Amino acid sequence: MKNLREDLLKELKRLKVELGCKTWAELLAKLVESEKTTSLSEKELEDMRTGVQGFLKLRNVVSTGWTGHPTVLEESRRTRHHDAR
């Protein structure tokens, strides 16, 4: 690696060892791949957790309304009847 600041070269060498890369090309490939991954903020993670919990509660509410295992035919008839009202 040429024409790099000393501190940047030192950081790249550290990453190369830390990530177990044998070549600079392998390090570059890993760095490019890591750029594609999305990191979420703590607020986004909390919003997702809240959404999942809400979905699970909804699942429980809907499941308690079923008297047995509904078939596709029964559900189709029920929804048509519901839509007719």
C-alpha positions, 0 to 999 in steps of 0.5 A: 500500500503506497501513498497512505498516511501512516495512521491510516496504514496502521489502522488498515494493518490492524484490521487486516490481522483482526479480520484474518485477511492474508492479502490487501485485496481480501481486506478490501473485499471484506470492507466493501461487503461490510459496507453493504450491511445495515446497522440499526440504531437503538430506537429502530431496534426498539420500534421493531421489538414493539412491532413484533410484540404487537403482532404476537398479541394480535396473533393471540387475539385472533387465535382465541376467536377460532373454535377449531382448525379452520379450513380454507373453504370455511374461512372463505365462506366466513369472510364472504358472509362478513363482507355481505353485511 
